[in-house]
Amino acid sequence: MTPEASFLEYPTPFPLKIMGEAKAELEALVLDIVRRHDASFTPERVERRLSSQGRYLCLTCTVTATSRDMLDDLYRELSAHPRIRYVL
């Protein structure tokens, strides 16, 4: 299989889990980044979960992936932000 090959057919819904410290501005920051890569993204496509101690917030954002490059660019921007701990 070539590096460009993909098991996904685009466009497709694609969930990303994004975790950071549970501060008020984390969700707004994440939504802003996601919207830059997926203009159709809405807050209704976010699931929120606090860690058991309430210290961390996990946001599952289901984006409409239009290409592998789009997903890679989104993942890189999210991962590079210092307020975001993990992106899966």
C-alpha positions as CSV (number, residue, x, y, z in Angstrom):
1,M,0.0,0.0,0.0
2,T,1.3,3.5,-0.8
3,P,1.7,6.1,1.9
4,E,-1.1,8.1,0.3
5,A,-3.6,5.2,0.5
6,S,-6.3,5.4,3.1
7,F,-8.9,3.1,4.5
8,L,-11.2,6.1,4.9
9,E,-13.5,7.4,2.1
10,Y,-13.8,11.2,2.2
11,P,-15.7,13.1,3.3
12,T,-16.4,11.2,6.5
13,P,-17.2,11.9,10.2
14,F,-14.0,11.6,12.3
15,P,-13.9,11.8,16.1
16,L,-10.8,13.5,17.7
17,K,-10.3,13.3,21.5
18,I,-8.6,16.4,22.8
19,M,-7.5,16.8,26.5
20,G,-6.2,19.6,28.5
21,E,-6.6,21.2,31.9
22,A,-10.2,22.0,32.8
23,K,-10.0,25.7,32.4
24,A,-12.9,27.8,31.0
25,E,-10.9,28.9,27.9
26,L,-9.9,25.4,26.8
27,E,-13.2,24.6,25.0
28,A,-13.3,27.9,23.2
29,L,-9.7,27.5,22.1
30,V,-10.3,24.0,20.8
31,L,-13.5,25.0,19.0
32,D,-11.7,27.9,17.3
33,I,-8.9,25.6,16.0
34,V,-11.3,22.9,14.8
35,R,-13.5,25.5,13.0
36,R,-10.4,26.8,11.1
37,H,-10.1,23.3,9.6
38,D,-13.8,22.3,9.3
39,A,-16.1,25.3,8.5
40,S,-19.2,23.1,9.0
41,F,-18.2,22.1,12.6
42,T,-20.8,23.1,15.3
43,P,-20.7,22.9,19.1
44,E,-23.4,20.2,19.0
45,R,-20.7,17.8,17.7
46,V,-18.7,18.0,20.9
47,E,-18.9,15.6,23.8
48,R,-17.4,16.8,27.1
49,R,-16.1,14.7,29.9
50,L,-14.3,15.8,33.1
51,S,-11.7,13.6,34.7
52,S,-12.7,12.0,38.0
53,Q,-10.9,14.7,40.0
54,G,-12.2,17.5,37.7
55,R,-8.7,18.5,36.8
56,Y,-8.8,17.7,33.1
57,L,-11.4,18.1,30.4
58,C,-11.7,15.7,27.4
59,L,-13.5,17.0,24.4
60,T,-14.5,14.6,21.6
61,C,-15.0,16.7,18.5
62,T,-16.4,14.9,15.5
63,V,-15.2,16.7,12.4
64,T,-16.1,16.2,8.8
65,A,-12.8,15.0,7.4
66,T,-12.4,15.9,3.7
67,S,-8.8,14.5,3.3
68,R,-5.9,13.0,5.1
69,D,-4.1,16.3,4.7
70,M,-6.9,18.1,6.5
71,L,-6.8,15.7,9.4
72,D,-3.0,15.9,9.6
73,D,-3.1,19.7,9.6
74,L,-5.7,19.8,12.3
75,Y,-3.9,17.2,14.5
76,R,-0.6,19.2,14.1
77,E,-2.2,22.5,15.1
78,L,-4.0,21.0,18.1
79,S,-0.9,19.1,19.3
80,A,1.3,22.1,19.0
81,H,-0.8,24.3,21.3
82,P,0.7,24.5,24.8
83,R,-2.8,24.3,26.5
84,I,-3.6,21.0,24.9
85,R,-2.0,17.9,26.5
86,Y,-3.2,15.1,24.2
87,V,-4.9,14.6,20.9
88,L,-6.0,11.2,19.9
